[in-house]
Amino acid sequence: MTHEHGYRAPRHLRNAHLQTVLNSQGPRKLRARYLSKRLESEKLILQADDGTRLLAEFDRAANGCSVLVILLHGWEGCSRSSYMVTTAASLLAQGFDVLRVNLRDHGDSHHLNRELFNSTRSPEVASALLEFVDNHTYDHVFLAGFSLGASFALRIAADSGSGIGLDASIAVCPPTDPARAMDALNNGFFAYERYFFRRWYRSLQYKLQHFPDLDYGAELVTAKSLDDLNRIFIPRHTVYSNVDDYFAAYALVGDRLSAMAMPAYLIAAEDDPIIPVDDLKRIDPVENLQVETYRHGGHCGFIENLAAHSWVEGRIIQIIQAQLSKVGFRKTG
């Protein structure tokens, strides 16, 4: 479903690669650094019921209104990624408290859990979020994610959203079919594959420093590509015997989201160089899922100007305000 009155990229910002890069680099990165210094973030360790510990950063709005927005970053991003910080600042300005959660082995959290991260670990994130919500009092809770974090947000909403008490979930450019996304990385602009390979490789090195008994150093040095890393680590460090089964386990296609019991929004760009937008057609229709596609935007970019402000931040706020309006919420103070 394409929304004609949503995002329209300026003519000089219609290059998909420029949109993708400006999402986290350049002016947005500089602005995020400035904003990070002004935030009074509280570092937290969230604990899931299986003992998993996740690092998070919690920011309270100056004029809070009992609304919490939980943000999940993309693969090899973190709670301090540029888009996470600028989005958090926009939400805080609206009076919403913000919890920025690091997935396992992201940010400075490699030491917290022995087992390696993999993209099927949405249950541990859901459990950790439930632990946080149970220990804080909020009238309304929203969950938003970017890229892989968007996939987590949708799966968590479908599987555990009612238990957590989510009002709505918002997903920006999730990998609908991870196998096809990997093909896009391998066959598209080489810089993306190299970027994720270097980031994942470095993350695995950090993990080994904290848990040398994992003893995969010799195998790691032989890896030269994402495909190599997948072939090495998926059979040995997940419950899946091969790459295809692993990718299928966290795909959003078919009826994966059929249990969605609250409003969910999926925002995507037709020119996304990493996530094939055609895969959205393979998601079975879900009454509570609204899919928005736009002609431009790159991967999670939706950049509006040369200062790299992102339209999607305003769209997230618009969705939240619309949901709050439906239940008669009125901000006080």
Residue frames as qw, qx, qy, qz and C-alpha x, y, z in Angstrom:
[[0.000, 0.889, 0.459, 0.000, 0.00, 0.00, 0.00],
 [0.448, 0.172, 0.009, 0.877, 1.61, 3.25, -1.13],
 [0.129, -0.800, -0.442, 0.386, 0.67, 6.45, 0.69],
 [0.439, 0.643, 0.247, 0.577, 0.61, 9.39, -1.68],
 [0.149, -0.895, -0.008, -0.421, 0.53, 11.99, 1.06],
 [0.810, -0.530, -0.002, 0.251, 3.42, 10.66, 3.12],
 [0.487, -0.583, 0.331, 0.560, 7.12, 10.98, 2.46],
 [0.650, 0.740, 0.114, 0.133, 8.31, 12.72, -0.69],
 [0.696, -0.308, 0.134, 0.635, 12.08, 12.91, -1.10],
 [0.125, 0.857, -0.142, -0.478, 13.50, 16.21, -2.36],
 [0.795, 0.595, -0.112, -0.042, 14.81, 15.85, -5.89],
 [0.283, 0.728, -0.582, 0.226, 18.44, 16.19, -4.75],
 [0.343, -0.384, 0.779, -0.357, 17.97, 13.41, -2.17],
 [0.878, 0.163, 0.036, -0.450, 16.41, 10.69, -4.32],
 [0.520, 0.441, -0.730, 0.038, 19.49, 8.53, -4.55],
 [0.871, -0.380, -0.255, -0.177, 18.87, 5.39, -2.49],
 [0.767, 0.011, -0.361, 0.531, 22.51, 5.05, -1.41],
 [0.098, 0.416, -0.213, 0.879, 22.66, 8.68, -0.29],
 [0.637, -0.501, -0.103, -0.576, 19.48, 8.16, 1.72],
 [0.914, -0.227, -0.325, 0.091, 20.93, 5.05, 3.32],
 [0.597, 0.164, -0.334, 0.710, 24.26, 6.63, 4.24],
 [0.084, -0.464, 0.124, -0.873, 22.70, 9.83, 5.60],
 [0.727, -0.501, -0.382, -0.272, 20.58, 7.73, 7.95],
 [0.807, -0.534, -0.121, 0.219, 23.54, 7.26, 10.27],
 [0.655, -0.054, 0.073, 0.750, 26.47, 9.29, 8.93],
 [0.219, 0.464, 0.225, 0.828, 27.29, 12.92, 8.17],
 [0.202, -0.444, 0.099, -0.867, 25.05, 15.63, 9.64],
 [0.779, -0.433, -0.256, -0.374, 22.82, 13.18, 11.48],
 [0.810, -0.112, -0.413, 0.400, 25.80, 11.61, 13.21],
 [0.260, 0.274, -0.268, 0.887, 27.07, 15.03, 14.27],
 [0.467, -0.459, -0.056, -0.754, 23.65, 15.97, 15.60],
 [0.864, -0.317, -0.381, -0.090, 23.40, 12.68, 17.47],
 [0.623, 0.056, -0.435, 0.648, 26.73, 13.30, 19.15],
 [0.063, -0.347, 0.168, -0.920, 25.53, 16.69, 20.31],
 [0.683, -0.395, -0.198, -0.582, 22.22, 15.29, 21.54],
 [0.820, -0.139, -0.525, 0.179, 23.90, 12.40, 23.37],
 [0.369, 0.151, -0.440, 0.805, 25.85, 14.85, 25.50],
 [0.316, -0.286, 0.094, -0.900, 22.61, 16.58, 26.50],
 [0.776, -0.279, -0.446, -0.347, 20.73, 13.42, 27.37],
 [0.310, -0.506, 0.657, -0.464, 20.79, 12.26, 30.98],
 [0.799, 0.055, -0.513, -0.307, 20.45, 8.61, 30.08],
 [0.616, -0.466, 0.559, -0.302, 20.28, 5.99, 32.80],
 [0.424, 0.332, -0.822, -0.183, 22.10, 2.79, 31.91],
 [0.774, -0.195, 0.356, -0.486, 20.13, -0.30, 32.84],
 [0.085, 0.201, -0.963, -0.161, 20.55, -4.06, 32.67],
 [0.758, -0.008, -0.004, -0.652, 17.28, -5.70, 31.71],
 [0.173, -0.253, 0.950, -0.057, 16.94, -9.35, 32.63],
 [0.661, 0.008, -0.494, -0.564, 14.84, -11.93, 30.81],
 [0.827, -0.353, 0.218, -0.379, 13.27, -14.86, 32.59],
 [0.968, 0.142, -0.131, 0.159, 15.92, -17.21, 31.18],
 [0.671, -0.543, 0.069, 0.501, 18.72, -15.14, 32.72],
 [0.529, 0.465, 0.258, 0.662, 19.63, -13.22, 29.56],
 [0.241, -0.721, -0.197, 0.619, 20.83, -9.70, 30.33],
 [0.441, 0.628, 0.364, 0.527, 20.39, -6.83, 27.89],
 [0.314, -0.279, -0.134, 0.898, 21.96, -3.40, 28.15],
 [0.111, 0.772, 0.544, 0.310, 19.58, -0.45, 27.76],
 [0.201, 0.007, -0.157, 0.967, 19.50, 3.32, 28.09],
 [0.113, -0.707, -0.697, 0.034, 16.49, 4.97, 29.70],
 [0.132, 0.129, -0.003, 0.983, 15.55, 8.62, 29.23],
 [0.019, -0.653, -0.688, 0.317, 12.74, 10.38, 31.07],
 [0.173, 0.652, 0.338, 0.656, 10.99, 13.31, 29.40],
 [0.113, 0.133, -0.350, 0.920, 11.11, 16.62, 31.23],
 [0.524, 0.024, 0.228, -0.820, 7.31, 16.77, 31.19],
 [0.023, 0.031, -0.989, -0.145, 6.43, 13.12, 31.12],
 [0.599, 0.000, -0.053, -0.799, 2.92, 11.95, 30.29],
 [0.675, -0.114, 0.679, -0.266, 2.97, 8.25, 31.27],
 [0.846, 0.511, -0.023, -0.150, 3.84, 7.12, 27.74],
 [0.525, -0.515, 0.605, 0.306, 6.84, 4.89, 27.06],
 [0.749, 0.606, -0.190, -0.190, 8.39, 4.31, 23.64],
 [0.743, -0.366, 0.508, 0.237, 10.83, 1.40, 23.33],
 [0.497, 0.760, -0.326, -0.263, 13.36, 1.60, 20.48],
 [0.863, -0.146, 0.436, 0.210, 15.26, -1.31, 18.91],
 [0.053, 0.731, -0.471, -0.491, 18.28, -0.73, 16.66],
 [0.837, 0.448, -0.229, -0.215, 19.35, -2.58, 13.52],
 [0.965, -0.041, -0.026, 0.259, 21.94, -5.33, 13.06],
 [0.683, 0.028, -0.102, 0.723, 25.34, -4.23, 14.38],
 [0.065, -0.708, -0.025, -0.703, 23.86, -0.93, 15.49],
 [0.395, -0.206, -0.691, 0.569, 23.32, -0.01, 19.13],
 [0.163, -0.798, -0.534, 0.226, 21.37, 2.24, 21.48],
 [0.202, -0.726, 0.067, 0.654, 23.70, 5.09, 20.56],
 [0.436, 0.286, 0.601, 0.605, 23.40, 4.78, 16.79],
 [0.018, -0.017, 0.096, 0.995, 22.64, 8.13, 15.20],
 [0.401, -0.314, -0.542, -0.669, 19.07, 7.27, 14.22],
 [0.536, -0.459, -0.688, 0.172, 18.35, 5.91, 17.70],
 [0.319, -0.320, -0.332, 0.828, 19.56, 9.06, 19.43],
 [0.117, -0.020, -0.205, -0.972, 17.84, 11.56, 17.14],
 [0.474, -0.381, -0.659, -0.442, 14.59, 9.59, 17.25],
 [0.488, -0.441, -0.629, 0.414, 14.80, 9.41, 21.03],
 [0.162, -0.192, -0.154, 0.956, 15.31, 13.19, 21.22],
 [0.293, -0.194, -0.430, -0.832, 12.25, 13.79, 19.03],
 [0.554, -0.432, -0.696, -0.145, 10.14, 11.51, 21.22],
 [0.426, -0.347, -0.502, 0.668, 11.38, 13.09, 24.45],
 [0.004, -0.004, -0.060, -0.998, 10.42, 16.52, 23.11],
 [0.477, -0.322, -0.516, -0.634, 6.84, 15.21, 22.85],
 [0.531, -0.456, 0.381, -0.604, 6.84, 14.19, 26.51],
 [0.967, -0.006, -0.202, -0.156, 7.38, 10.46, 25.89],
 [0.534, -0.611, 0.582, 0.059, 9.87, 8.50, 27.98],
 [0.726, 0.536, -0.399, -0.165, 12.25, 6.43, 25.85],
 [0.747, -0.405, 0.524, 0.059, 13.94, 3.08, 26.45],
 [0.553, 0.651, -0.479, -0.202, 16.69, 2.30, 23.92],
 [0.875, -0.277, 0.390, -0.072, 17.50, -1.41, 24.11],
 [0.162, 0.601, -0.742, -0.249, 20.65, -3.11, 22.88],
 [0.952, 0.078, -0.203, -0.214, 20.15, -6.55, 21.43],
 [0.862, -0.395, 0.242, 0.204, 22.50, -9.23, 22.76],
 [0.708, -0.087, 0.326, 0.620, 26.16, -8.60, 21.77],
 [0.289, 0.716, 0.261, 0.579, 25.41, -5.07, 20.54],
 [0.238, -0.906, 0.124, -0.327, 26.72, -1.88, 22.06],
 [0.109, 0.560, -0.732, 0.372, 29.02, -2.57, 24.99],
 [0.778, -0.249, 0.273, -0.509, 27.20, -5.72, 26.03],
 [0.697, 0.335, -0.625, -0.103, 29.32, -8.61, 24.74],
 [0.159, 0.292, -0.823, 0.461, 30.29, -9.57, 28.29],
 [0.538, -0.172, 0.327, -0.758, 26.75, -9.96, 29.59],
 [0.909, 0.089, 0.243, -0.327, 25.83, -13.33, 28.06],
 [0.485, -0.372, 0.727, 0.313, 27.98, -16.27, 27.02],
 [0.584, 0.387, 0.683, 0.204, 25.94, -17.46, 24.05],
 [0.202, -0.062, 0.372, 0.904, 26.23, -15.53, 20.78],
 [0.420, 0.446, 0.169, -0.772, 23.59, -13.26, 19.34],
 [0.161, 0.150, 0.814, 0.538, 21.42, -14.51, 16.54],
 [0.243, -0.079, -0.196, -0.947, 18.41, -12.96, 14.86],
 [0.530, -0.355, -0.701, -0.319, 15.89, -15.49, 16.18],
 [0.367, -0.175, -0.677, 0.613, 16.32, -14.34, 19.78],
 [0.246, -0.475, -0.185, -0.824, 13.17, -12.22, 19.93],
 [0.670, -0.548, -0.488, -0.113, 11.72, -14.14, 22.94],
 [0.602, -0.282, -0.355, 0.657, 14.55, -13.02, 25.22],
 [0.087, 0.189, 0.041, 0.977, 14.02, -9.40, 24.18],
 [0.479, -0.502, -0.431, -0.577, 10.27, -9.70, 24.79],
 [0.709, -0.465, -0.490, 0.202, 10.90, -11.16, 28.24],
 [0.453, -0.114, -0.221, 0.856, 13.35, -8.41, 29.14],
 [0.128, -0.333, -0.205, -0.911, 10.87, -5.75, 28.02],
 [0.611, -0.536, -0.502, -0.295, 8.15, -7.36, 30.11],
 [0.638, -0.336, -0.430, 0.543, 10.45, -7.24, 33.13],
 [0.201, 0.058, -0.054, 0.976, 10.97, -3.51, 32.60],
 [0.345, -0.400, -0.354, -0.772, 7.29, -2.71, 32.03],
 [0.661, -0.478, -0.578, -0.022, 6.25, -4.75, 35.08],
 [0.564, -0.382, -0.341, 0.647, 8.53, -2.62, 37.24],
 [0.064, -0.102, 0.049, 0.991, 7.41, 0.75, 35.86],
 [0.268, 0.600, 0.668, -0.350, 4.01, 2.35, 35.66],
 [0.030, 0.178, -0.419, -0.890, 2.93, 3.53, 32.23],
 [0.589, 0.408, 0.392, -0.577, -0.53, 4.06, 30.83],
 [0.781, 0.603, 0.022, -0.162, 0.67, 3.45, 27.28],
 [0.528, -0.472, 0.601, 0.370, 3.61, 1.56, 25.77],
 [0.711, 0.669, -0.072, -0.207, 4.80, 1.60, 22.15],
 [0.715, -0.297, 0.507, 0.378, 7.55, -0.40, 20.42],
 [0.545, 0.813, -0.102, -0.176, 9.47, 0.83, 17.38],
 [0.728, -0.324, 0.471, 0.377, 12.39, -0.73, 15.54],
 [0.354, 0.785, -0.335, -0.382, 14.68, -0.13, 12.61],
 [0.451, 0.481, -0.732, -0.170, 15.88, -2.73, 10.09],
 [0.485, -0.030, -0.866, 0.117, 16.57, -5.97, 12.03],
 [0.036, 0.110, 0.620, -0.776, 15.18, -4.21, 15.10],
 [0.543, 0.106, -0.112, -0.826, 12.00, -3.66, 13.09],
 [0.642, 0.020, -0.732, -0.226, 11.75, -7.41, 12.52],
 [0.268, -0.079, -0.796, 0.537, 12.19, -7.95, 16.26],
 [0.265, 0.080, 0.290, -0.916, 9.50, -5.33, 16.95],
 [0.659, 0.048, -0.352, -0.663, 6.93, -7.06, 14.73],
 [0.612, -0.012, -0.790, 0.022, 7.70, -10.55, 16.01],
 [0.136, -0.059, -0.689, 0.709, 7.59, -9.39, 19.63],
 [0.425, 0.054, 0.098, -0.898, 4.29, -7.59, 19.03],
 [0.706, 0.031, -0.517, -0.484, 2.75, -10.68, 17.38],
 [0.631, -0.017, -0.756, 0.174, 4.05, -13.15, 19.96],
 [0.458, -0.330, -0.599, 0.568, 4.07, -11.19, 23.22],
 [0.041, 0.376, 0.094, 0.921, 2.59, -7.76, 22.59],
 [0.553, -0.604, -0.347, -0.457, -0.53, -8.29, 24.66],
 [0.774, -0.411, -0.362, 0.318, 1.47, -9.54, 27.64],
 [0.452, 0.009, -0.114, 0.885, 3.79, -6.56, 27.48],
 [0.038, 0.760, 0.475, -0.443, 0.80, -4.25, 27.11],
 [0.267, -0.088, 0.400, 0.872, 1.80, -2.70, 23.78],
 [0.390, 0.631, 0.286, -0.607, -0.53, -0.12, 22.28],
 [0.722, 0.682, -0.015, -0.111, 1.14, -0.42, 18.88],
 [0.703, -0.300, 0.419, 0.490, 4.31, -1.51, 17.10],
 [0.414, 0.873, -0.101, -0.238, 6.14, 0.41, 14.38],
 [0.794, -0.137, 0.441, 0.395, 8.66, -1.23, 12.04],
 [0.278, 0.864, -0.222, -0.357, 10.93, 0.72, 9.70],
 [0.532, 0.611, -0.560, -0.175, 12.41, -1.31, 6.82],
 [0.705, -0.352, 0.598, -0.145, 12.42, -4.81, 8.37],
 [0.131, 0.323, -0.865, -0.361, 14.00, -7.74, 6.49],
 [0.796, 0.046, 0.060, -0.601, 10.88, -9.58, 5.35],
 [0.992, 0.115, -0.036, 0.050, 12.77, -12.55, 3.90],
 [0.430, -0.777, 0.392, 0.240, 16.31, -12.64, 5.38],
 [0.731, 0.023, 0.553, 0.400, 17.57, -14.98, 2.65],
 [0.446, 0.746, 0.343, 0.357, 16.58, -12.48, -0.01],
 [0.171, -0.979, 0.105, 0.018, 18.08, -9.64, 2.01],
 [0.632, -0.488, 0.484, 0.358, 21.37, -11.54, 2.14],
 [0.645, 0.385, 0.501, 0.430, 21.20, -12.01, -1.63],
 [0.177, 0.951, 0.164, 0.191, 20.69, -8.25, -2.00],
 [0.414, -0.836, 0.306, 0.188, 23.75, -7.61, 0.15],
 [0.693, -0.197, 0.569, 0.396, 25.85, -10.04, -1.87],
 [0.516, 0.430, 0.567, 0.477, 24.72, -8.85, -5.28],
 [0.068, 0.961, 0.258, 0.075, 24.22, -5.14, -4.66],
 [0.162, 0.882, -0.294, 0.331, 26.56, -2.27, -3.89],
 [0.754, 0.100, -0.560, 0.330, 29.64, -3.97, -2.41],
 [0.053, 0.457, -0.439, 0.772, 30.08, -1.42, 0.38],
 [0.699, -0.398, 0.076, -0.589, 27.08, -2.73, 2.32],
 [0.958, -0.062, -0.278, 0.033, 28.32, -6.31, 2.44],
 [0.561, 0.332, -0.431, 0.624, 31.77, -5.10, 3.47],
 [0.247, -0.527, 0.263, -0.769, 30.30, -2.85, 6.16],
 [0.837, -0.352, 0.048, -0.417, 28.26, -5.60, 7.80],
 [0.899, 0.117, -0.352, 0.233, 31.06, -8.14, 7.42],
 [0.344, 0.426, -0.447, 0.708, 33.54, -5.86, 9.23],
 [0.442, -0.478, 0.239, -0.721, 31.04, -5.01, 11.96],
 [0.940, -0.217, -0.080, -0.252, 30.03, -8.62, 12.60],
 [0.788, 0.261, -0.405, 0.383, 33.66, -9.81, 12.42],
 [0.108, 0.479, -0.438, 0.753, 34.68, -7.20, 14.99],
 [0.676, -0.408, 0.126, -0.600, 31.76, -8.12, 17.22],
 [0.972, -0.058, -0.227, -0.017, 32.78, -11.78, 17.16],
 [0.551, 0.371, -0.457, 0.591, 36.33, -10.77, 18.09],
 [0.260, -0.500, 0.335, -0.755, 35.03, -8.77, 21.08],
 [0.874, -0.279, -0.045, -0.395, 32.93, -11.73, 22.18],
 [0.890, 0.128, -0.368, 0.236, 35.91, -14.06, 22.07],
 [0.218, 0.498, -0.464, 0.700, 37.90, -11.69, 24.28],
 [0.516, -0.395, 0.329, -0.685, 35.27, -12.07, 26.99],
 [0.895, -0.087, 0.348, -0.265, 34.64, -15.79, 26.44],
 [0.165, 0.615, -0.725, -0.262, 37.86, -17.33, 25.07],
 [0.435, -0.065, 0.891, -0.113, 36.48, -20.80, 25.81],
 [0.696, 0.549, 0.207, -0.414, 34.15, -20.38, 22.83],
 [0.521, -0.345, 0.675, 0.392, 37.32, -21.16, 20.88],
 [0.666, 0.613, 0.420, 0.057, 36.33, -20.12, 17.37],
 [0.115, -0.824, 0.264, 0.488, 39.33, -17.87, 16.68],
 [0.354, -0.232, 0.756, 0.500, 40.92, -20.17, 14.10],
 [0.340, 0.539, 0.745, 0.198, 37.67, -20.43, 12.16],
 [0.079, 0.902, 0.244, -0.346, 37.05, -16.69, 12.34],
 [0.176, -0.660, 0.418, 0.599, 40.30, -15.78, 10.62],
 [0.341, 0.075, 0.815, 0.462, 39.36, -17.92, 7.63],
 [0.271, 0.737, 0.607, -0.121, 36.15, -15.95, 6.98],
 [0.279, -0.069, 0.301, 0.909, 36.26, -13.44, 4.15],
 [0.265, -0.262, -0.427, -0.823, 32.56, -12.69, 3.62],
 [0.577, -0.167, 0.324, -0.731, 29.15, -12.69, 5.30],
 [0.887, 0.100, -0.324, -0.314, 28.42, -16.01, 3.62],
 [0.544, 0.275, -0.710, 0.352, 31.54, -17.46, 5.24],
 [0.151, -0.236, 0.590, -0.757, 30.50, -16.20, 8.68],
 [0.759, -0.048, 0.044, -0.647, 27.00, -17.59, 8.23],
 [0.849, 0.168, -0.490, -0.105, 28.29, -21.01, 7.18],
 [0.391, 0.274, -0.712, 0.514, 30.70, -21.13, 10.12],
 [0.100, -0.143, 0.577, -0.798, 28.58, -19.80, 12.95],
 [0.678, -0.112, -0.099, -0.720, 24.99, -20.80, 12.24],
 [0.831, -0.051, -0.542, -0.115, 25.48, -24.61, 12.53],
 [0.546, 0.072, -0.631, 0.546, 27.79, -24.28, 15.52],
 [0.102, -0.067, -0.469, 0.875, 26.18, -21.47, 17.53],
 [0.558, -0.019, 0.014, -0.830, 22.46, -21.71, 16.79],
 [0.636, 0.033, 0.720, -0.274, 19.94, -24.54, 16.92],
 [0.731, 0.602, 0.036, -0.319, 19.78, -24.54, 13.12],
 [0.805, -0.142, 0.468, 0.336, 21.83, -26.98, 11.09],
 [0.502, 0.271, 0.445, 0.690, 21.99, -24.84, 7.96],
 [0.069, -0.137, 0.014, 0.988, 21.71, -21.25, 6.78],
 [0.290, -0.285, -0.581, -0.705, 18.39, -21.70, 4.97],
 [0.487, -0.534, -0.690, 0.035, 16.61, -22.99, 8.06],
 [0.350, -0.373, -0.332, 0.792, 18.04, -20.16, 10.14],
 [0.055, -0.003, -0.228, -0.972, 16.86, -17.45, 7.74],
 [0.398, -0.380, -0.675, -0.492, 13.42, -19.04, 7.49],
 [0.437, -0.428, -0.697, 0.373, 13.11, -19.05, 11.28],
 [0.127, -0.552, -0.315, 0.762, 12.89, -15.27, 11.51],
 [0.041, 0.201, 0.550, 0.809, 11.27, -14.44, 8.19],
 [0.293, 0.262, 0.398, -0.829, 8.06, -12.40, 8.29],
 [0.377, 0.100, -0.613, -0.688, 6.49, -14.02, 5.23],
 [0.400, -0.263, -0.866, -0.146, 3.34, -16.13, 5.22],
 [0.511, -0.696, -0.385, -0.326, 1.30, -16.16, 8.41],
 [0.546, 0.039, -0.508, 0.665, 4.15, -15.28, 10.79],
 [0.015, -0.082, 0.285, -0.955, 2.36, -12.14, 12.00],
 [0.389, -0.398, -0.662, -0.502, -1.16, -13.57, 12.02],
 [0.493, -0.525, -0.634, 0.283, -1.42, -13.39, 15.82],
 [0.184, 0.167, -0.115, 0.962, -0.92, -9.60, 15.85],
 [0.208, -0.643, -0.730, 0.105, -3.53, -8.38, 18.34],
 [0.124, -0.801, -0.181, 0.557, -2.74, -4.66, 18.34],
 [0.494, 0.866, 0.007, -0.075, -2.09, -2.06, 15.63],
 [0.663, -0.331, 0.389, 0.547, 1.21, -2.47, 13.81],
 [0.411, 0.882, -0.044, -0.229, 2.76, -0.30, 11.13],
 [0.761, -0.093, 0.399, 0.503, 5.38, -1.37, 8.62],
 [0.227, 0.918, -0.080, -0.316, 7.14, 1.46, 6.78],
 [0.745, -0.067, 0.485, 0.452, 9.30, 0.64, 3.76],
 [0.175, 0.723, -0.277, -0.608, 10.95, 2.25, 0.75],
 [0.880, 0.441, 0.144, -0.104, 10.66, 0.87, -2.76],
 [0.547, 0.730, -0.363, 0.193, 14.29, 1.81, -3.45],
 [0.654, -0.643, 0.393, -0.072, 15.72, 0.14, -0.35],
 [0.497, 0.609, -0.611, -0.087, 19.08, -1.27, -1.53],
 [0.048, -0.331, 0.892, -0.305, 19.22, -3.86, 1.26],
 [0.397, 0.216, 0.801, -0.393, 15.65, -5.07, 1.78],
 [0.033, -0.152, -0.730, -0.665, 13.71, -6.11, -1.38],
 [0.387, 0.073, 0.277, -0.876, 10.36, -4.34, -1.09],
 [0.619, 0.047, -0.561, -0.547, 8.60, -6.96, -3.25],
 [0.332, -0.023, -0.910, 0.249, 8.88, -9.40, -0.36],
 [0.279, 0.039, 0.448, -0.849, 6.19, -7.44, 1.48],
 [0.663, 0.081, -0.332, -0.666, 3.65, -9.02, -0.86],
 [0.598, 0.050, -0.800, 0.007, 4.50, -12.39, 0.68],
 [0.070, -0.005, 0.693, -0.717, 3.22, -11.37, 4.11],
 [0.121, -0.505, -0.836, -0.180, -0.30, -12.74, 4.54],
 [0.188, -0.593, -0.136, -0.771, -2.86, -9.96, 5.09],
 [0.369, -0.300, -0.703, 0.528, -3.21, -9.15, 8.78],
 [0.117, -0.839, -0.485, -0.216, -6.10, -7.01, 9.96],
 [0.424, -0.866, -0.087, 0.252, -3.98, -5.09, 12.45],
 [0.585, -0.277, 0.332, 0.686, -0.96, -4.58, 10.16],
 [0.380, 0.899, 0.127, -0.180, -0.79, -1.44, 8.04],
 [0.712, -0.045, 0.333, 0.617, 1.92, -1.47, 5.38],
 [0.191, 0.941, 0.023, -0.279, 3.20, 1.85, 4.04],
 [0.728, 0.024, 0.338, 0.596, 5.58, 1.96, 1.10],
 [0.106, 0.912, -0.022, -0.396, 7.18, 5.04, -0.39],
 [0.762, 0.635, -0.062, 0.110, 9.00, 5.50, -3.67],
 [0.437, 0.599, -0.450, 0.499, 12.19, 6.82, -2.07],
 [0.627, -0.713, 0.143, -0.280, 13.86, 6.57, 1.33],
 [0.365, 0.524, -0.743, 0.199, 16.68, 4.06, 0.95],
 [0.654, -0.226, -0.702, 0.166, 17.29, 1.79, 3.92],
 [0.451, -0.632, -0.500, 0.383, 15.75, 3.46, 6.99],
 [0.337, 0.043, 0.033, 0.940, 16.65, 6.91, 5.65],
 [0.007, -0.808, -0.570, -0.151, 13.62, 8.95, 4.56],
 [0.402, -0.322, -0.090, 0.852, 15.88, 11.99, 4.74],
 [0.193, 0.858, 0.467, -0.092, 14.14, 15.33, 4.20],
 [0.160, 0.980, -0.110, 0.048, 16.99, 17.84, 3.87],
 [0.618, 0.534, -0.442, 0.372, 20.76, 18.27, 3.78],
 [0.274, -0.572, 0.548, -0.545, 20.80, 18.52, 7.57],
 [0.388, 0.067, -0.919, -0.032, 19.71, 14.85, 7.41],
 [0.473, -0.025, 0.513, -0.716, 16.49, 15.20, 9.37],
 [0.050, -0.071, -0.966, -0.244, 14.42, 12.06, 8.90],
 [0.521, -0.200, -0.254, -0.790, 10.72, 12.18, 8.04],
 [0.647, -0.195, -0.732, -0.081, 10.24, 8.81, 9.73],
 [0.216, -0.080, -0.632, 0.740, 10.79, 10.33, 13.19],
 [0.351, 0.047, 0.099, -0.930, 7.76, 12.53, 12.66],
 [0.650, -0.053, -0.575, -0.494, 5.80, 9.61, 11.25],
 [0.465, -0.128, -0.815, 0.323, 6.50, 7.55, 14.38],
 [0.029, 0.141, 0.457, -0.878, 5.26, 10.44, 16.54],
 [0.484, 0.029, -0.253, -0.837, 2.20, 10.85, 14.32],
 [0.615, -0.113, -0.755, -0.198, 1.32, 7.16, 14.69],
 [0.322, -0.171, -0.738, 0.568, 1.72, 7.29, 18.46],
 [0.179, 0.125, 0.239, -0.946, -0.39, 10.43, 18.78],
 [0.561, -0.033, -0.465, -0.684, -3.10, 8.93, 16.58],
 [0.564, -0.172, -0.806, 0.057, -3.24, 5.80, 18.72],
 [0.175, -0.188, -0.593, 0.763, -3.38, 7.86, 21.90],
 [0.326, 0.040, -0.067, -0.942, -6.15, 10.00, 20.45],
 [0.559, -0.129, -0.697, -0.430, -8.22, 6.88, 19.71],
 [0.533, -0.347, -0.728, 0.254, -8.29, 5.98, 23.39],
 [0.254, -0.893, -0.274, -0.252, -9.06, 9.53, 24.49],
 [0.685, -0.279, -0.187, 0.646, -5.58, 10.24, 25.85],
 [0.085, 0.946, 0.069, 0.305, -4.96, 13.85, 26.78],
 [0.616, 0.154, -0.359, 0.684, -1.53, 15.10, 27.77],
 [0.372, -0.900, -0.215, -0.075, -1.51, 17.08, 30.99],
 [0.625, -0.601, 0.090, 0.490, 1.12, 19.31, 32.53]]
